[in-house]
Every structure is written in C-alpha cells, then in structure tokens.
Amino acid sequence: MPIYRVLTGPDDATFCQRVSEMIGLGYELHEGPAVTFNGERVIVAQALIWPTRVR
C-alpha cells in the first residue's frame, strides 16, 4: 500500500464511499479536504496517509 494517497472527484456519494473504503482499509485522513468549484460542480481532494509506527 502506498503510504500517501490523494483522492479527487466530484463531491458526491461515490467520492464519500471511496474515502470511506480507504479509511476502512486503515488509512487515516491527512488534514481536511480541499474544495473548489469548476463552474458546474464542487470538486474535492482528500489526502490520506497510511499510519506508520515510531521506532
């Protein structure tokens, strides 16, 4: 699994499901989402990180 991922897409149920699936796999949200408007719809970007252990 990559330790850092960014998901992007329209702010809809499908996007929320994708983020929820990554959290279910063990990823954690990295800060809040970035949100923009492309003239037609709201587009969201959410960074996720794989938790690492401190050694």
C-alpha positions in Angstrom: 0.0 0.0 0.0 1.3 3.5 -0.8 1.8 5.5 2.4 0.2 8.6 0.9 -2.8 8.9 -1.4 -4.9 11.8 -2.7 -8.4 11.1 -3.9 -10.2 13.6 -6.0 -13.6 13.9 -7.6 -17.0 15.5 -7.5 -18.4 16.0 -4.1 -20.9 13.2 -4.2 -21.8 9.9 -2.6 -19.3 8.0 -4.8 -16.5 10.2 -3.6 -17.5 9.7 0.0 -17.7 6.0 -0.5 -14.1 5.9 -1.9 -12.8 7.8 1.1 -14.7 5.6 3.5 -13.2 2.5 1.8 -9.7 3.8 2.3 -10.4 4.5 6.0 -11.8 1.0 6.3 -8.5 -0.4 4.9 -6.6 1.5 7.6 -5.7 4.8 6.1 -6.2 8.0 8.1 -7.3 11.4 6.9 -4.4 13.9 6.5 -5.9 17.2 7.4 -9.1 18.5 5.9 -10.2 18.3 2.3 -9.5 20.9 -0.4 -12.6 22.1 -2.2 -13.1 24.0 -5.4 -15.9 24.8 -7.9 -15.2 24.1 -11.6 -18.2 26.1 -12.8 -20.5 23.1 -12.8 -19.9 21.2 -9.6 -17.9 21.1 -6.4 -14.7 19.1 -6.7 -13.0 17.7 -3.6 -9.5 16.4 -2.9 -8.7 14.4 0.2 -5.3 13.3 1.3 -4.9 10.0 3.2 -1.9 8.5 4.9 -1.0 5.0 6.0 -0.2 5.1 9.7 3.4 4.3 10.5 4.9 3.1 13.7 7.5 5.2 15.5 10.6 3.0 16.0 
